[in-house]
Amino acid sequence: MTRKSAEKSIDELAERTVVSASERRRPGIRIGMSLTHVFLVLTLVVAGLGPILWLAKSAVTPTQDTLQQPFALWPNGLDWANLSAAWNDIHIDQYFFNTIVIAAGAWFVQLLVATTAGFALSVLRPAYAGVLNALVLATLFIPGVVLLVPLYLTVVNPPFLGETSLLNNYLAVWLPMGANAFNILLVKRFFDGLPREVFEAAKTDGAGPFRLFGSIVLPMSKPILGVVSVFAIIAAWKDYLWPMLVLPDPAVQPLSVRLPAVQSQTELDVFLAALAIATLIPIAMFLAFQSVFLRSAGLGGAVKG
């Protein structure tokens, strides 16, 4: 067997699926597969976009229309006043700002801890790196609910701060979110795939740990930084239990805490408008970072060749 024929056979095996190429050319199978693809695409669109589109429609629909004809398209017209009422009467603007502050701080702290810890475990590799890696991995097996009470007591009476309490302080949300073992292991795995020759060359040229981290590792790690950023912001945006515990003052609470609290006191149409506004940032983030997220989902190396 020649080299070309062997490569052709390998390519055919790689491209072989349940339905062969000759079977696809049959009219009955081709039409059946096309109908199946259309059905699957429509099902995914309805399942994925249906709830979001319904929420957007209900945000500008009067309450009676939503209750009597929930799937009708504005039988009695649009009610754009719902959006302004949600923004002004429920004070969505204030809680929206609080949520952005919490998400931005959580993003920064998680990114800082994940990148520095991953750099230490993967690139610097101290003698006790294996023990640290095992301890970080072990924390993934501890349920988060178990840590609520000791973590809350730590926030109420933090060490080294005397009688100072972190309640109603955004640090009480930011700092615990930074201790995310999943992000640390994710970044470490990505750093493990970076070319070691680049690190050795930089050290030979006199680059220290800080220069190596800021000038070599971080510029090569944009894909994983994008993934961790998306995870961090989405997790902070939707978190409910911990912000409710450590931020009892409504003036500093995020949308995830305030919206359930005001639901019983708000008209349905205004409440749905508030929910629609609250989903804008996660949707905008997905649209902005989807290429980075999908491209780096495999966590491959940053350098080809």
Backbone bond lengths (Angstrom), bond angles and torsions (degrees), N, CA, C in turn:
res aa  C-N    CA-C-N  psi(-1)  N-CA   C-N-CA  omega(-1)  CA-C   N-CA-C  phi
1 M - - - 1.460 - - 1.530 109.38 -
2 T 1.327 115.79 127.42 1.459 119.75 179.73 1.525 111.04 -72.48
3 R 1.355 114.24 167.97 1.462 119.48 -179.08 1.518 111.08 -65.67
4 K 1.359 116.49 -40.52 1.474 119.64 -178.69 1.516 111.18 -65.52
5 S 1.334 116.58 -42.13 1.462 118.81 179.95 1.521 110.97 -66.74
6 A 1.338 116.94 -35.13 1.465 119.81 177.64 1.526 110.83 -65.89
7 E 1.356 115.95 -43.60 1.458 119.12 178.18 1.514 111.06 -64.15
8 K 1.354 117.12 -36.90 1.460 120.58 178.55 1.525 110.60 -64.71
9 S 1.337 116.41 -40.69 1.468 119.86 179.18 1.521 111.06 -65.17
10 I 1.336 116.35 -39.57 1.460 120.36 178.97 1.517 110.42 -64.61
11 D 1.353 116.55 -41.93 1.459 120.29 178.65 1.518 111.18 -63.12
12 E 1.329 116.72 -40.83 1.466 119.92 179.05 1.524 111.17 -64.25
13 L 1.336 116.35 -40.40 1.461 118.89 177.97 1.526 111.29 -65.38
14 A 1.356 116.31 -36.88 1.458 119.58 -179.39 1.520 111.89 -68.24
15 E 1.354 116.32 -32.23 1.455 120.53 -177.78 1.522 112.98 -91.50
16 R 1.311 118.71 -4.87 1.457 121.48 -176.64 1.515 109.87 -70.88
17 T 1.331 115.62 134.69 1.458 121.82 178.93 1.520 108.99 -125.98
18 V 1.344 116.77 -170.13 1.461 120.72 -179.96 1.516 110.69 -62.36
19 V 1.348 115.54 -38.19 1.468 121.14 178.25 1.519 107.81 -105.56
20 S 1.305 117.43 121.12 1.460 121.13 -177.89 1.524 111.03 -74.00
21 A 1.336 115.39 169.03 1.466 120.66 -178.95 1.526 111.39 -65.14
22 S 1.338 117.08 -37.11 1.468 119.60 179.57 1.526 111.29 -67.81
23 E 1.329 117.21 -36.22 1.468 119.93 178.26 1.521 111.11 -69.88
24 R 1.338 117.47 -32.81 1.461 120.03 179.64 1.519 111.51 -64.14
25 R 1.332 116.59 -27.52 1.467 119.39 -178.19 1.525 112.58 -75.86
26 R 1.319 117.99 -10.37 1.462 120.01 177.42 1.523 109.48 -74.53
27 P 1.333 118.29 133.74 1.477 120.55 -175.80 1.518 113.27 -57.74
28 G 1.319 118.01 -42.84 1.455 119.55 -177.36 1.516 112.28 -64.03
29 I 1.327 116.66 -45.42 1.469 120.11 -179.50 1.524 110.39 -68.52
30 R 1.354 117.45 -39.41 1.464 119.77 -179.34 1.523 111.17 -63.42
31 I 1.338 116.65 -43.35 1.469 119.89 179.18 1.528 110.70 -67.03
32 G 1.343 116.83 -41.23 1.457 119.69 179.00 1.522 112.49 -62.35
33 M 1.347 116.95 -41.75 1.457 120.06 178.58 1.526 111.66 -67.13
34 S 1.323 116.70 -37.98 1.469 119.66 178.69 1.525 110.71 -64.28
35 L 1.341 116.80 -43.90 1.460 119.68 177.76 1.530 111.65 -63.68
36 T 1.325 116.58 -38.21 1.467 120.26 177.96 1.528 110.86 -63.88
37 H 1.350 116.44 -42.31 1.467 119.98 179.17 1.526 111.08 -63.55
38 V 1.336 115.99 -43.17 1.464 119.61 179.72 1.529 110.28 -63.10
39 F 1.330 116.23 -42.83 1.470 120.03 179.76 1.529 111.04 -62.75
40 L 1.326 117.58 -43.56 1.461 120.70 -179.59 1.528 111.42 -65.35
41 V 1.341 116.78 -41.20 1.462 119.94 179.75 1.527 110.66 -64.36
42 L 1.337 116.87 -45.54 1.464 120.05 179.20 1.528 111.64 -63.35
43 T 1.338 116.32 -39.49 1.467 119.62 178.74 1.523 111.21 -63.53
44 L 1.342 116.50 -42.97 1.464 120.10 179.20 1.523 111.22 -65.81
45 V 1.335 117.03 -38.98 1.467 120.18 179.59 1.522 110.67 -64.96
46 V 1.344 115.87 -44.69 1.468 119.45 -179.90 1.517 111.02 -65.30
47 A 1.340 116.92 -42.71 1.468 120.33 -178.37 1.523 112.05 -69.80
48 G 1.343 116.32 -36.14 1.454 119.47 -176.72 1.511 114.24 -86.65
49 L 1.336 116.75 -45.70 1.462 120.56 -176.10 1.522 113.12 -95.85
50 G 1.327 117.59 -17.09 1.462 119.97 -177.14 1.518 114.14 -55.37
51 P 1.340 118.80 -54.21 1.478 119.04 -179.59 1.530 112.88 -61.03
52 I 1.324 117.07 -36.97 1.474 120.01 -179.43 1.521 110.37 -68.33
53 L 1.331 116.26 -44.03 1.467 119.46 179.83 1.527 110.77 -66.09
54 W 1.335 116.93 -38.71 1.466 119.12 177.82 1.524 110.78 -64.30
55 L 1.332 117.46 -39.73 1.463 120.48 178.39 1.526 110.54 -64.97
56 A 1.334 117.32 -40.55 1.463 119.80 178.22 1.529 111.06 -64.52
57 K 1.329 116.56 -38.39 1.462 119.92 177.96 1.522 111.65 -68.31
58 S 1.333 116.61 -42.14 1.464 120.60 -178.21 1.521 112.02 -70.26
59 A 1.332 117.10 -22.91 1.463 119.63 -179.24 1.525 112.23 -65.34
60 V 1.325 117.58 -24.59 1.468 121.35 -179.99 1.524 110.27 -119.08
61 T 1.345 116.69 29.53 1.463 122.56 179.31 1.525 109.17 -118.20
62 P 1.327 119.44 136.78 1.473 120.92 176.22 1.522 111.62 -59.81
63 T 1.315 116.13 154.48 1.461 121.31 -175.95 1.521 112.13 -59.82
64 Q 1.323 117.73 -43.26 1.458 120.51 -178.06 1.517 111.66 -62.43
65 D 1.322 117.19 -39.94 1.469 119.93 178.52 1.527 110.83 -65.48
66 T 1.340 117.21 -39.28 1.460 120.35 179.46 1.518 111.38 -65.12
67 L 1.333 117.54 -36.84 1.465 120.94 -178.68 1.526 112.27 -78.13
68 Q 1.333 116.80 -40.35 1.464 120.29 -175.22 1.528 112.07 -84.85
69 Q 1.317 117.37 -40.58 1.468 121.40 -179.05 1.532 109.07 -132.67
70 P 1.327 117.19 74.99 1.466 119.76 -172.17 1.518 114.29 -64.96
71 F 1.343 118.03 -23.04 1.461 119.91 -177.42 1.518 112.94 -107.45
72 A 1.333 117.50 5.87 1.467 120.85 177.48 1.524 109.42 -83.32
73 L 1.336 115.64 147.55 1.463 120.85 -179.75 1.526 109.59 -89.87
74 W 1.322 115.58 93.16 1.455 123.01 172.80 1.539 113.27 48.13
75 P 1.329 117.70 65.20 1.473 119.78 179.94 1.522 113.05 -62.08
76 N 1.317 118.26 -28.59 1.469 121.73 179.72 1.531 112.41 -116.87
77 G 1.323 115.74 24.73 1.458 120.12 176.69 1.518 113.41 90.92
78 L 1.323 114.50 175.33 1.458 122.12 -178.78 1.521 110.99 -88.86
79 D 1.311 115.17 153.49 1.461 121.02 177.12 1.531 108.00 -129.02
80 W 1.340 115.26 83.20 1.462 120.43 -177.33 1.530 112.19 -68.78
81 A 1.326 116.93 -14.80 1.471 119.71 179.92 1.525 111.72 -65.60
82 N 1.346 117.51 -18.87 1.460 119.34 178.36 1.528 111.55 -59.40
83 L 1.319 116.36 -40.27 1.459 119.97 -177.78 1.520 111.62 -66.78
84 S 1.322 116.36 -44.84 1.465 119.20 179.06 1.527 111.29 -67.13
85 A 1.353 116.48 -36.91 1.464 119.39 177.95 1.530 110.97 -65.56
86 A 1.343 116.53 -40.46 1.468 119.65 178.41 1.522 110.98 -65.50
87 W 1.323 116.28 -36.20 1.456 120.21 -177.89 1.530 111.84 -73.32
88 N 1.321 117.04 -38.66 1.468 120.87 -173.63 1.531 112.93 -96.44
89 D 1.349 117.09 -47.99 1.467 119.81 -174.35 1.530 112.53 -73.20
90 I 1.328 116.98 -41.09 1.467 120.19 179.51 1.531 110.86 -85.88
91 H 1.319 116.67 -7.62 1.467 122.31 -177.97 1.527 111.11 62.23
92 I 1.319 114.18 43.79 1.461 119.24 177.73 1.523 110.68 -59.20
93 D 1.344 116.94 -33.08 1.458 119.21 -178.47 1.526 111.29 -59.74
94 Q 1.328 117.20 -42.39 1.465 120.62 -179.73 1.526 111.32 -67.28
95 Y 1.338 116.45 -47.74 1.461 119.83 -178.71 1.530 110.42 -69.70
96 F 1.315 116.74 -30.55 1.458 121.07 175.75 1.523 109.78 -63.17
97 F 1.321 116.41 -44.11 1.463 120.70 178.17 1.522 110.81 -64.53
98 N 1.352 117.29 -42.53 1.465 120.22 177.67 1.526 111.35 -59.04
99 T 1.333 116.12 -40.89 1.461 120.20 -179.57 1.519 110.82 -65.46
100 I 1.328 117.27 -40.62 1.457 120.57 179.05 1.528 110.71 -64.00
101 V 1.338 116.64 -41.09 1.467 120.13 178.20 1.525 110.66 -62.95
102 I 1.335 116.91 -45.21 1.460 120.50 179.62 1.524 110.75 -63.51
103 A 1.332 117.13 -44.61 1.468 120.26 -178.86 1.522 111.18 -65.83
104 A 1.340 117.77 -41.11 1.461 120.64 -179.86 1.522 111.36 -65.08
105 G 1.336 116.83 -43.87 1.458 119.48 178.32 1.512 112.63 -65.80
106 A 1.330 116.84 -42.63 1.464 120.63 178.42 1.523 110.70 -63.32
107 W 1.333 116.72 -38.93 1.472 120.47 178.11 1.522 110.68 -62.07
108 F 1.323 117.00 -46.17 1.463 120.24 -177.80 1.525 111.03 -64.69
109 V 1.333 117.24 -46.25 1.463 120.45 -177.34 1.522 110.79 -66.30
110 Q 1.327 117.63 -43.19 1.466 119.88 179.96 1.518 111.32 -65.32
111 L 1.323 116.62 -41.43 1.459 119.77 179.66 1.528 110.58 -65.77
112 L 1.334 116.95 -41.15 1.467 120.82 179.81 1.519 111.20 -63.48
113 V 1.328 116.88 -48.35 1.463 120.54 -177.92 1.530 110.86 -67.78
114 A 1.327 117.08 -43.79 1.467 120.25 -176.63 1.521 111.91 -64.94
115 T 1.327 116.89 -44.14 1.470 119.47 -177.65 1.526 111.74 -71.11
116 T 1.325 118.16 -43.33 1.461 119.72 -179.23 1.531 111.30 -68.90
117 A 1.337 117.13 -41.38 1.464 119.43 178.45 1.526 110.90 -67.81
118 G 1.337 117.33 -42.97 1.459 119.69 176.76 1.514 112.18 -62.52
119 F 1.334 116.98 -37.72 1.467 121.40 177.72 1.523 110.77 -64.10
120 A 1.333 117.01 -43.49 1.456 120.17 -179.71 1.530 111.72 -65.64
121 L 1.341 117.03 -41.70 1.457 120.35 -176.62 1.521 112.79 -76.35
122 S 1.337 117.46 -32.11 1.452 120.41 -173.29 1.519 113.75 -99.24
123 V 1.327 117.53 -40.18 1.468 120.97 -173.65 1.529 111.39 -98.05
124 L 1.320 117.18 -51.21 1.462 119.45 -179.69 1.524 111.64 -71.41
125 R 1.310 117.32 -41.07 1.465 124.14 175.84 1.528 112.78 49.84
126 P 1.326 117.76 69.81 1.474 119.15 175.41 1.524 110.89 -68.42
127 A 1.300 116.02 173.42 1.467 120.25 -175.91 1.517 112.15 -62.92
128 Y 1.311 117.00 -31.35 1.464 121.27 -178.01 1.532 111.93 -97.54
129 A 1.339 118.41 18.48 1.466 121.39 -178.11 1.527 111.68 -61.63
130 G 1.334 116.94 -37.01 1.464 119.42 179.29 1.512 112.66 -63.23
131 V 1.339 116.66 -39.11 1.465 120.58 178.62 1.525 110.32 -67.12
132 L 1.332 116.84 -44.46 1.464 120.47 178.50 1.516 111.15 -61.61
133 N 1.325 116.47 -42.35 1.465 120.08 179.82 1.529 110.68 -62.90
134 A 1.317 116.84 -39.45 1.471 120.25 178.40 1.526 110.96 -67.28
135 L 1.336 117.41 -38.66 1.466 120.17 179.33 1.532 110.97 -67.34
136 V 1.334 116.48 -41.05 1.460 119.54 177.51 1.519 110.57 -63.49
137 L 1.318 116.71 -43.01 1.466 120.83 178.50 1.520 111.46 -63.71
138 A 1.336 117.24 -36.38 1.462 120.67 -177.93 1.523 111.76 -65.55
139 T 1.335 117.66 -29.72 1.467 119.30 -179.59 1.521 112.50 -66.23
140 L 1.328 117.73 -20.10 1.462 119.93 178.04 1.522 112.25 -68.73
141 F 1.325 117.22 -19.18 1.459 120.96 -178.03 1.528 112.12 -91.87
142 I 1.321 117.77 1.55 1.463 121.39 179.07 1.523 108.44 -96.93
143 P 1.325 119.88 119.87 1.471 120.88 179.11 1.527 111.07 -60.57
144 G 1.329 115.89 140.01 1.448 120.32 -178.56 1.515 113.43 -62.38
145 V 1.328 117.27 -30.94 1.465 120.64 -179.27 1.526 110.96 -63.91
146 V 1.321 117.50 -32.84 1.461 121.07 -179.23 1.520 111.04 -63.46
147 L 1.323 117.29 -29.91 1.460 121.73 -175.65 1.521 113.45 -88.24
148 L 1.330 118.54 -4.84 1.458 120.49 -174.52 1.530 112.29 -61.28
149 V 1.319 117.03 -49.44 1.474 120.07 -175.87 1.528 111.63 -65.53
150 P 1.343 120.46 -52.93 1.473 118.20 179.11 1.526 112.94 -62.99
151 L 1.328 117.10 -34.55 1.451 119.22 179.02 1.520 111.16 -69.06
152 Y 1.324 116.74 -38.09 1.464 120.11 178.05 1.529 110.57 -66.32
153 L 1.324 117.47 -41.69 1.462 120.35 177.82 1.525 111.35 -63.67
154 T 1.315 116.38 -34.53 1.461 119.95 176.74 1.522 111.29 -66.63
155 V 1.333 116.72 -38.47 1.461 120.42 178.80 1.523 110.67 -69.37
156 V 1.335 117.53 -39.88 1.464 120.74 -179.99 1.525 111.02 -65.35
157 N 1.327 116.51 -40.93 1.464 120.92 -179.60 1.524 109.08 -132.11
158 P 1.326 117.86 75.93 1.465 120.68 -175.61 1.525 111.38 -68.44
159 P 1.331 117.18 146.04 1.473 119.68 179.36 1.528 111.38 -69.13
160 F 1.320 114.72 151.50 1.472 123.79 176.27 1.525 113.49 69.10
161 L 1.338 118.68 4.98 1.465 120.16 -179.94 1.529 111.97 -116.49
162 G 1.316 117.58 10.47 1.449 120.50 177.88 1.522 111.71 68.01
163 E 1.342 114.87 -128.01 1.457 120.94 -178.60 1.531 112.77 -91.85
164 T 1.315 116.88 5.72 1.462 120.92 -178.44 1.527 110.55 -70.61
165 S 1.316 116.77 133.02 1.459 122.15 177.46 1.523 109.86 -109.37
166 L 1.319 115.33 146.88 1.463 120.87 178.99 1.525 112.64 -96.42
167 L 1.327 118.17 7.99 1.457 120.21 176.25 1.527 109.67 -63.15
168 N 1.328 115.92 142.03 1.464 123.04 -176.73 1.525 112.17 61.32
169 N 1.332 115.35 23.75 1.460 122.08 175.25 1.526 107.51 -120.09
170 Y 1.334 116.38 132.57 1.456 119.44 -177.25 1.525 112.93 -63.67
171 L 1.331 117.67 -19.99 1.462 119.71 175.79 1.522 111.17 -61.26
172 A 1.325 117.28 -29.40 1.457 120.69 178.77 1.519 112.22 -65.46
173 V 1.320 117.36 -21.59 1.462 121.84 176.49 1.524 110.61 -95.56
174 W 1.314 116.16 -41.25 1.464 120.05 -175.81 1.528 113.02 -66.06
175 L 1.324 117.01 -49.07 1.465 120.40 -172.48 1.529 112.96 -64.38
176 P 1.353 120.28 -47.20 1.469 117.88 177.20 1.528 113.19 -62.42
177 M 1.338 117.14 -33.64 1.462 118.78 178.52 1.524 111.91 -67.43
178 G 1.329 116.83 -25.94 1.461 119.33 178.61 1.513 112.58 -67.56
179 A 1.336 117.30 -28.19 1.469 121.13 179.45 1.522 109.54 -81.99
180 N 1.319 116.13 68.20 1.461 122.35 -177.06 1.522 108.80 -111.60
181 A 1.338 115.93 102.68 1.460 120.49 -176.44 1.523 111.85 -65.27
182 F 1.322 117.07 -33.71 1.469 119.83 -179.16 1.523 110.80 -61.41
183 N 1.344 117.27 -45.78 1.459 120.43 179.11 1.519 111.60 -63.86
184 I 1.324 116.68 -39.41 1.469 120.02 179.86 1.524 110.67 -61.87
185 L 1.327 116.69 -47.09 1.465 120.17 -179.47 1.526 110.99 -68.00
186 L 1.340 116.63 -33.50 1.459 120.17 178.29 1.524 110.69 -64.39
187 V 1.329 116.18 -46.51 1.464 120.51 179.71 1.530 110.56 -67.80
188 K 1.317 116.87 -40.69 1.473 119.61 178.85 1.515 111.04 -59.92
189 R 1.325 116.45 -42.66 1.471 119.07 179.85 1.525 110.56 -62.89
190 F 1.313 117.01 -38.84 1.466 119.21 178.05 1.518 110.61 -66.71
191 F 1.329 117.00 -43.29 1.463 120.27 179.26 1.520 111.26 -62.94
192 D 1.336 117.28 -31.96 1.464 120.24 177.97 1.526 111.84 -62.20
193 G 1.337 116.62 -27.36 1.461 120.22 -179.15 1.513 114.39 -86.53
194 L 1.317 118.08 -4.90 1.464 120.47 178.83 1.526 109.62 -74.73
195 P 1.328 117.93 149.36 1.475 121.12 -177.26 1.523 111.51 -66.46
196 R 1.319 117.12 122.12 1.458 121.59 -179.83 1.530 111.86 -68.79
197 E 1.352 116.13 -24.42 1.460 118.49 -179.17 1.523 111.94 -61.85
198 V 1.340 116.43 -34.17 1.459 120.15 178.67 1.522 110.35 -65.33
199 F 1.326 116.93 -40.62 1.465 120.36 179.28 1.531 110.52 -65.47
200 E 1.320 116.16 -43.62 1.459 119.27 -179.04 1.521 110.99 -64.51
201 A 1.340 116.55 -38.91 1.459 119.48 178.34 1.521 111.35 -65.55
202 A 1.326 116.74 -40.01 1.465 120.27 178.46 1.521 110.95 -65.20
203 K 1.328 117.68 -39.91 1.464 120.06 177.72 1.517 111.06 -66.14
204 T 1.331 116.43 -37.15 1.459 119.74 177.87 1.518 111.38 -63.05
205 D 1.328 116.69 -35.11 1.470 121.41 178.84 1.522 112.77 -78.65
206 G 1.340 117.08 0.58 1.452 120.35 175.52 1.518 115.32 98.03
207 A 1.329 117.84 10.85 1.468 120.08 179.97 1.521 110.30 -73.91
208 G 1.335 116.12 129.57 1.453 121.13 176.88 1.511 111.21 -85.78
209 P 1.334 118.06 -177.74 1.467 120.84 -178.23 1.527 113.29 -59.74
210 F 1.346 117.33 -41.22 1.459 119.66 -178.63 1.529 111.05 -68.24
211 R 1.323 116.54 -42.90 1.473 120.23 177.82 1.521 110.49 -65.22
212 L 1.316 116.62 -40.38 1.465 120.52 178.85 1.520 110.90 -63.10
213 F 1.337 115.94 -40.89 1.462 120.40 -179.18 1.526 111.74 -69.56
214 G 1.332 117.47 -47.00 1.459 120.38 -173.90 1.510 114.48 -80.65
215 S 1.327 118.34 -32.05 1.465 120.82 -173.49 1.519 113.93 -103.02
216 I 1.324 117.99 -20.28 1.466 120.44 -176.01 1.527 111.65 -113.24
217 V 1.331 116.28 -55.11 1.468 120.12 -171.09 1.528 111.41 -73.18
218 L 1.317 117.63 -50.73 1.466 119.83 -175.78 1.529 112.86 -61.83
219 P 1.349 120.21 -44.83 1.474 118.11 178.20 1.520 113.50 -61.75
220 M 1.330 118.34 -25.59 1.465 121.48 179.03 1.526 112.14 -85.95
221 S 1.327 117.37 -4.22 1.462 120.57 -171.09 1.517 113.17 -115.21
222 K 1.313 118.33 25.35 1.457 120.53 -178.55 1.526 112.80 -59.90
223 P 1.338 120.10 -39.84 1.486 118.42 179.17 1.518 113.40 -58.77
224 I 1.342 117.29 -47.84 1.466 119.04 -177.28 1.518 110.83 -71.87
225 L 1.327 117.97 -29.96 1.464 119.93 175.92 1.526 110.46 -64.70
226 G 1.320 116.37 -37.04 1.459 119.50 176.68 1.519 111.96 -65.89
227 V 1.329 117.04 -40.39 1.467 120.67 179.80 1.522 110.61 -65.17
228 V 1.328 117.13 -47.77 1.463 120.60 179.80 1.529 110.75 -63.19
229 S 1.338 116.70 -36.51 1.463 119.81 178.97 1.518 111.32 -63.16
230 V 1.323 116.83 -43.68 1.464 120.43 179.13 1.525 110.18 -63.51
231 F 1.338 117.00 -47.17 1.465 120.42 178.94 1.522 111.28 -58.91
232 A 1.333 116.68 -43.98 1.463 120.91 -174.98 1.522 111.31 -66.33
233 I 1.334 116.89 -46.21 1.461 120.04 -175.83 1.529 110.73 -70.33
234 I 1.319 117.48 -42.13 1.465 119.85 179.43 1.528 110.63 -64.57
235 A 1.335 117.55 -40.93 1.468 120.44 179.11 1.525 111.06 -64.16
236 A 1.335 116.66 -41.67 1.470 119.30 179.02 1.519 111.14 -69.68
237 W 1.335 117.29 -33.91 1.460 120.75 -177.75 1.518 112.24 -67.73
238 K 1.326 117.20 -35.11 1.469 119.84 -174.41 1.530 113.01 -101.82
239 D 1.330 118.87 -3.43 1.464 120.66 -177.63 1.528 110.24 -65.61
240 Y 1.302 115.93 135.40 1.469 121.06 -176.34 1.529 113.04 -120.26
241 L 1.323 117.67 -51.76 1.468 120.87 -169.27 1.526 112.31 -65.14
242 W 1.334 117.29 -51.49 1.461 119.27 -174.97 1.533 112.38 -67.07
243 P 1.340 121.10 -45.80 1.471 118.74 175.46 1.527 112.96 -60.10
244 M 1.327 117.84 -33.54 1.462 119.88 178.78 1.530 110.92 -65.44
245 L 1.344 117.52 -34.65 1.453 121.18 -177.82 1.524 112.34 -76.12
246 V 1.325 117.16 -42.28 1.469 120.00 -171.94 1.522 112.78 -98.35
247 L 1.334 117.83 -6.73 1.467 121.25 177.17 1.537 108.84 -124.50
248 P 1.334 118.27 69.83 1.476 119.57 -177.56 1.523 113.83 -70.75
249 D 1.320 118.29 -18.72 1.459 121.34 179.99 1.528 109.58 -77.46
250 P 1.342 119.43 119.64 1.473 120.66 -179.30 1.527 113.81 -58.03
251 A 1.324 117.78 -24.48 1.468 120.40 -177.22 1.519 112.61 -67.54
252 V 1.335 118.45 -20.54 1.465 120.76 -177.92 1.528 111.87 -115.90
253 Q 1.327 117.86 6.03 1.457 120.54 -177.39 1.525 111.38 -80.33
254 P 1.340 117.37 150.58 1.468 121.35 178.09 1.523 111.77 -84.68
255 L 1.312 115.12 177.67 1.466 121.32 -179.84 1.524 112.03 -61.37
256 S 1.319 117.52 -39.19 1.463 120.20 -177.00 1.520 112.54 -61.59
257 V 1.337 117.74 -25.38 1.457 121.73 179.13 1.526 111.46 -93.69
258 R 1.324 117.74 -40.31 1.457 120.70 -173.74 1.529 112.80 -76.52
259 L 1.311 118.50 -35.79 1.465 119.55 -177.41 1.533 112.57 -61.05
260 P 1.336 120.47 -47.68 1.473 118.28 175.19 1.525 112.86 -62.40
261 A 1.345 117.78 -29.85 1.462 120.47 -177.85 1.527 111.85 -70.72
262 V 1.347 117.41 -32.60 1.467 120.15 -176.40 1.524 112.12 -98.01
263 Q 1.318 117.72 1.80 1.466 119.94 -175.62 1.526 111.93 -60.22
264 S 1.324 117.79 -43.92 1.461 120.87 -176.60 1.523 112.69 -70.26
265 Q 1.319 118.61 -16.09 1.455 122.00 -177.34 1.526 112.53 -105.49
266 T 1.324 117.22 7.44 1.462 121.26 -171.99 1.515 110.04 -124.61
267 E 1.343 116.06 144.05 1.462 120.95 173.67 1.525 110.02 -61.98
268 L 1.328 115.87 149.22 1.453 120.39 -175.62 1.521 111.86 -60.37
269 D 1.343 117.86 -43.75 1.450 119.25 -177.01 1.527 111.71 -65.75
270 V 1.334 117.13 -38.56 1.471 120.50 178.10 1.529 110.28 -68.89
271 F 1.321 116.25 -38.79 1.468 119.51 179.37 1.528 110.97 -65.35
272 L 1.325 117.75 -41.25 1.460 120.64 177.47 1.528 111.14 -65.82
273 A 1.326 116.48 -34.96 1.463 119.41 175.22 1.528 110.86 -63.95
274 A 1.338 116.44 -39.25 1.461 119.96 177.41 1.528 111.00 -65.01
275 L 1.327 117.31 -39.68 1.464 120.52 177.27 1.529 110.77 -63.81
276 A 1.331 116.34 -39.86 1.461 119.79 179.07 1.522 110.81 -62.80
277 I 1.328 116.86 -41.60 1.471 119.71 178.12 1.526 110.15 -64.04
278 A 1.327 116.91 -38.29 1.464 120.64 -177.84 1.520 112.69 -66.83
279 T 1.335 117.95 -22.74 1.468 120.47 -179.30 1.523 112.93 -88.36
280 L 1.320 117.99 -3.75 1.466 119.96 -175.25 1.525 112.13 -64.10
281 I 1.340 116.93 -45.99 1.460 120.14 -176.47 1.532 111.84 -64.93
282 P 1.340 120.65 -47.96 1.476 118.45 177.19 1.521 113.27 -59.05
283 I 1.330 117.55 -39.78 1.466 119.77 178.75 1.526 110.39 -66.41
284 A 1.335 116.82 -44.33 1.467 120.39 178.86 1.524 110.64 -62.40
285 M 1.327 117.87 -38.61 1.462 120.60 178.77 1.513 111.66 -65.58
286 F 1.327 116.74 -40.76 1.463 118.60 178.36 1.526 111.03 -63.71
287 L 1.320 116.93 -44.17 1.461 119.82 179.72 1.523 111.86 -64.07
288 A 1.340 116.53 -34.52 1.458 120.10 -177.60 1.529 112.01 -77.69
289 F 1.339 117.79 -34.51 1.463 120.83 -172.41 1.524 113.32 -112.01
290 Q 1.335 118.23 9.78 1.455 118.00 -175.31 1.526 112.22 -63.86
291 S 1.334 117.64 -37.61 1.462 119.38 -179.81 1.524 110.72 -66.05
292 V 1.338 117.71 -42.51 1.462 120.80 178.46 1.520 110.75 -65.07
293 F 1.325 115.45 -43.02 1.457 119.93 -177.43 1.528 111.42 -65.39
294 L 1.330 117.31 -47.78 1.460 120.38 -177.39 1.520 111.64 -70.48
295 R 1.348 116.11 -35.34 1.462 119.20 -178.74 1.517 111.65 -68.00
296 S 1.321 116.43 -32.21 1.464 120.33 -176.27 1.514 112.62 -102.37
297 A 1.342 117.19 9.90 1.465 119.21 -177.57 1.517 111.85 -63.26
298 G 1.342 116.14 -29.82 1.461 119.30 178.35 1.509 113.82 -77.84
299 L 1.345 117.36 -11.19 1.459 121.91 179.18 1.512 111.00 56.46
300 G 1.329 115.97 44.07 1.460 119.25 176.99 1.504 110.67 -79.58
301 G 1.319 115.46 178.04 1.453 120.99 -179.83 1.513 111.27 -69.34
302 A 1.331 115.12 162.73 1.446 120.76 -176.50 1.507 112.22 -89.97
303 V 1.324 117.40 -14.17 1.460 120.85 -175.65 1.514 108.17 -123.37
304 K 1.318 116.00 132.02 1.466 120.86 177.40 1.513 109.51 -91.60
305 G 1.336 114.46 155.55 1.442 118.89 174.76 1.524 113.23 87.57
